[in-house]
Structures are given as C-alpha cells and as structure tokens.
Amino acid sequence: MAVKEKKRVQVKIDKDLADDTEAVLSELGLNPTTAINMFYKRIVATGSLPFKPALSEEQRTHLRFLKATEGTPVTEFKDAKEVADWLNDPDED
C-alpha cells in the first residue's frame, strides 16, 4: 500500500477554546489531529458541513437589537456624577 502524502493545515484559535476542546476530545479518547481528520472526512463524504451553521436565538436577538438602535444618539459620561446629573435633569425627555 502506498504511503499517502500529508499536508499540514495550520489555524489560529483562541487558546481557551483550544484547551476546552482538547479536554473534551481527551475524554472521548481522541486528539485534535484525529478530530480534524474526522471533520474533513465527513465534509468530503457529505459535500457539506456536518452541522448546520446558524446563529443562536441570543445572537439573533443581539443583531435585532443593534439594528433597532442604529443611529440612536449616544451620551458618554465621565463619572457617576455626570450620570446622576443627566438622570435628574428635568429638561431631558
């Protein structure tokens, strides 16, 4: 049997995410290389990602909030006194 040529794939991921993932993989008896190979093989076998990329309800809500508040004037405060003065200003609607 011929030896298959290997290709190195390098990615940068958040360290905490990598550490948490490696802990889960270890519990499953896997290492990152095996997991990534499994992921790639599944993509080839199905012609798609092995999961449906989608935003969570929280992420969708956050996007709707950003859209709804787009263009809303922003007041910046330097300290708590400025906040209190602004909140107690009878001329503010």
C-alpha positions as CSV (number, residue, x, y, z in Angstrom):
1,M,0.0,0.0,0.0
2,A,1.4,3.4,-1.0
3,V,2.1,6.0,1.7
4,K,-0.3,8.9,1.4
5,E,1.3,12.3,1.1
6,K,0.5,14.5,4.1
7,K,-0.4,18.2,4.1
8,R,0.0,20.4,7.2
9,V,-3.0,22.6,8.0
10,Q,-2.4,25.4,10.5
11,V,-5.1,27.5,12.1
12,K,-5.1,30.0,14.9
13,I,-7.8,29.5,17.5
14,D,-8.5,31.1,20.8
15,K,-6.3,29.4,23.5
16,D,-9.2,28.8,25.9
17,L,-11.3,27.3,23.1
18,A,-8.5,25.0,22.1
19,D,-7.9,23.9,25.7
20,D,-11.6,23.3,26.3
21,T,-11.9,21.4,23.1
22,E,-8.8,19.2,23.8
23,A,-10.2,18.4,27.2
24,V,-13.4,17.1,25.7
25,L,-11.6,15.2,22.9
26,S,-9.4,13.6,25.6
27,E,-12.5,12.4,27.4
28,L,-13.6,10.9,24.1
29,G,-10.3,9.2,23.6
30,L,-9.4,11.5,20.7
31,N,-6.7,14.0,19.9
32,P,-7.1,17.2,17.8
33,T,-5.5,15.6,14.7
34,T,-7.9,12.7,14.7
35,A,-10.9,15.0,15.3
36,I,-9.9,17.3,12.4
37,N,-9.4,14.3,10.1
38,M,-12.9,13.1,11.1
39,F,-14.3,16.5,10.4
40,Y,-12.7,16.7,7.0
41,K,-13.7,13.2,6.0
42,R,-17.3,14.0,6.9
43,I,-17.2,17.1,4.7
44,V,-15.9,15.1,1.8
45,A,-18.5,12.3,2.4
46,T,-21.5,14.6,2.6
47,G,-20.4,17.5,0.5
48,S,-21.4,19.8,3.3
49,L,-20.6,20.7,6.8
50,P,-21.6,18.1,9.4
51,F,-23.7,20.6,11.2
52,K,-26.0,23.5,10.2
53,P,-24.2,26.8,10.8
54,A,-26.8,29.1,12.4
55,L,-27.0,31.9,14.9
56,S,-28.3,31.1,18.3
57,E,-31.5,32.9,19.5
58,E,-29.3,35.1,21.7
59,Q,-27.2,36.1,18.7
60,R,-30.2,36.8,16.6
61,T,-31.7,38.9,19.4
62,H,-28.4,40.8,19.7
63,L,-28.4,41.6,15.9
64,R,-32.1,42.7,16.0
65,F,-31.2,45.0,19.0
66,L,-28.2,46.5,17.1
67,K,-30.4,47.1,14.1
68,A,-33.2,48.7,16.1
69,T,-30.8,51.0,18.0
70,E,-28.8,52.0,14.9
71,G,-28.5,55.8,14.8
72,T,-29.7,56.3,18.4
73,P,-27.8,59.2,19.9
74,V,-25.2,58.2,22.5
75,T,-24.3,60.2,25.6
76,E,-20.9,59.5,27.1
77,F,-20.3,60.1,30.8
78,K,-17.0,60.6,32.6
79,D,-18.2,59.6,36.0
80,A,-21.2,58.7,38.2
81,K,-22.0,62.4,39.0
82,E,-22.5,63.1,35.3
83,V,-24.8,60.1,35.0
84,A,-26.8,61.3,38.1
85,D,-27.0,64.8,36.8
86,W,-28.2,63.6,33.4
87,L,-30.8,61.3,35.0
88,N,-32.1,64.1,37.3
89,D,-32.2,66.8,34.6
90,P,-35.8,68.0,34.4
91,D,-35.2,69.3,30.8
92,E,-34.4,65.9,29.5
93,D,-37.3,64.0,27.9
